[in-house]
Amino acid sequence: MKDLRRILSVVVAVAIALASACECRAEESWTDWLTPTLFETEEDAVRKRRSPILLIGDTDGYQLPHSDSVNGSKVPLDYESCTDECTADAPAWYDPSALAEKSWFNRKATSIAGTYIAGDDNKLGIGDFTVSSSYQLKSLPLLSFTPSYQMSFLSGPQQTDLPETLYRAGLDISWFQPLSEQWILQVAVTPGVAADFDTTDAAMIRIMGRALAFYQASEEWKWAIGVVYLARDDLPVLPVAGLVYTPTPDIKLDLMFPKPRFAYRYEQTSSGENWCYIGGEIGGGTYAIERITGDMDVVTIGDLKFLMGLEFKNGTDPKNLDVMFYEVGVVFNRDVEYESGIGDYNPKSTFVARAGLVF
């Protein structure tokens, strides 16, 4: 059963990533799938045209507009390259703008990241794989949805019976409400589950939330205040207060607790820009687990991180950037606490590395 759960977990994570990368580019997804490629055969194009994804009209009997329309013949790069005559032969349902309107949401961003915390014996090593994707409704552009999934693989420690794998899945539902030209309010709730999936206790359900207010004082100064409910046994509620100071386009000081960061843009090119940064964060979470005795328990793993990183942004549109990042640092102030109090201990500080992609 454990192996089956791990396989299903990988399938879920990959499905989120593939759905984001292949299917959810809003306006682009329909026309990209419909338009033939340069080296595509007529047979492939017909297969596309009759795909259930695009079955919005009767396509039977339609022939691609090409004078040498035979099996294996090449088709044009796109329908727009056809003459007026061949465009007139296109099916009635072929309308790129109309197809784009069929999509009822926009994909804002997809994030894939892996984190490695070194450990053996009693140091507690952790390997995380996280994938999330954010979507925005066209009819309600202020509302966004972000499904996420995380697997954590634990190594050691020998002195307590932590499970080999922990899982976390959730759906963040966020609403941004402009109050004026300077004030913006964000309210969000994130229902989810966090467990080893060996237990079905209600403690695996974790509902997080946040309420934040942002004030844009000037181009250089932005302030924020609010509260975050983390649904953790050791840190249920966390106040949020801080500022973002951008004195120049090359410098950004983000003093937003609990993830402060100082970033410097050291290179800018026609295709993107590169940044270096230092920062910190609060890590960990609370999970429902089954102990080696078969009893249900709840464990909270917590730590603090100091990180140094490099960030590579590809693109010129700030709203449509591909970002790759690499981080290294130290994990300290670590603790493992059980609801039962049996097996609590403090792992030693260790090394952490992280890499990820946002697109």
FENRASUL-V32183 format. One record per run of one state. SS is the DSSP state (helix for helix, strand for strand, loop for the rest). FROM is the first residue (numbers start at 1). TO is the last residue. Records with the same first field share a line. If there is no record, write none. Layout:
SS->FROM-TO + FROM-TO
This chain:
loop->1-1 + 23-26 + 35-40 + 50-51 + 55-73 + 75-78 + 82-83 + 89-95 + 103-104 + 118-124 + 138-142 + 156-164 + 179-182 + 196-201 + 217-220 + 230-236 + 249-250 + 255-260 + 270-271 + 291-295 + 315-321 + 339-344 + 346-349 + 359-359
helix->2-22 + 27-34 + 42-49 + 52-54 + 79-81 + 84-88 + 96-102 + 202-204
strand->41-41 + 74-74 + 105-117 + 125-137 + 143-155 + 165-178 + 183-195 + 205-216 + 221-229 + 237-248 + 251-254 + 261-269 + 272-290 + 296-314 + 322-338 + 345-345 + 350-358
